[in-house]
C-alpha cells in the first residue's frame, strides 16, 4: 500500500470525521500529511497518533494569512507540496428567513472562500514541484435544492464551479483539480436521523468516512492522471 509514496499532502478539516479519515488513509498510503484545522487539541491528537509522517498546524481556511503561513512552512520543511484536499466545512440547517446574515457569510467564507484561497495559495508551490492534485469536497447539496441549506447548499454549488474553472486554469501547470460529492456520511456534521436520510436510497445506510478517503486516494494518486475538472458522487445512490 504505497499509492501516495513520496507525496506531501495538506488536508483541511483534518481533526475529525471525514478529514481525519483522509489523513489516516494518506499516511497508510505512504504520504507525508500536514493536517490543518481550528480544533487544535483534536488535530494534534490525530497527528500524534499517526507518527512522524504527520504534522498538525492551526489554520482557519477563511484567513489568507493563515494559508500563506502554512504553505510556506510546508514547503520549507518538506521541500514540496503535491496534494491539497479542501475538506473543511461548516454547516447549519436554518430556514433562509430565519438565518442571520453573519451566519450565512461565515458558512460561505469557510466552505467557498476557503476553497478558493486554498487553491490559489498552493498552486504556485505545486507548479514549482512539477504539478500536483487538488480535490475539493462539495456535496449532493450542491446538486439539488434542500430546505434549510441556503448557505451550505449555495457554497457547495460554488465549489463545483470553482473546481471546473481551476481545472482549466491550472492544467498548464500540470495540476489536476477534481471534486468529490458525498451524500449522507456518518460524521458529527450529520445531525439528521439516519433513517430520514437513507430510507429511499439504493444503499440504505450512511456512508463511512473511510469510503470517502478511498476515493480521495484515487483522485490524488497517479492512477487518476487523466481525470480533471470532474465530479465524483459518493452518495449511496441517493441521486439515482
URPEKA-V219322 format. One record per backbone hydrogen bond with DSSP energy under -0.5 kcal/mol. NH is the residue of the N-H (numbers start at 1). CO is the residue of the C=O. Records with the same first field share a line. If there is no record, write none. Layout:
NH=CO + CO
//
This chain:
4=29
5=2
6=30
7=4
9=7 + 32
10=83
11=34
12=85
13=36
14=36
16=13
19=13 + 16
20=16
21=17
22=18
23=19
24=20
25=21
26=22
27=23
28=24
29=25
30=27
31=26
32=7
33=31 + 53
34=9
35=33 + 55
36=11
37=57
40=38
43=39
44=40
45=41
46=42
47=43
48=44
49=45
50=46 + 47
51=47 + 48
53=50
54=51
55=33
57=35
59=37
61=59
63=60
64=62
67=63
68=64
69=65
70=66
71=67
72=68
73=69
74=70
75=71
76=72
77=73
78=74
79=75
82=8
83=8
84=133
85=10
86=84 + 135
87=85
94=92 + 148
98=95
99=95 + 96
104=100
105=101
106=102
107=103
108=104
109=105
110=106
111=107
112=108
113=108
114=109
116=112
117=113
118=114
119=115
120=116
121=117
122=118
123=119
124=120
126=122
127=123
128=124
129=125 + 126
130=127
131=126
132=174
133=82
134=176
135=84
136=178
137=86
138=136 + 180
140=182
142=139
143=140
144=140
149=146
150=94
153=149
154=149 + 150
155=151
156=152
157=153
158=154
159=155
160=156
161=157
162=158
163=159
164=160
165=161
166=162
167=163
168=164
169=165
170=166
171=167
173=170
174=171
175=170
176=132 + 174
178=134
179=230
180=136
181=232
182=180
183=234
185=183
186=207
187=185
190=187
191=189
196=193
197=193 + 194
198=194
199=195
201=198
203=236
204=202
205=203
207=184
211=208
212=208
213=209
214=210
215=211
216=212
217=213
218=214
219=215
220=216
221=217 + 218
224=218 + 221
225=222
227=224
228=226
229=177
232=179
233=231
234=181
238=235
240=237
//
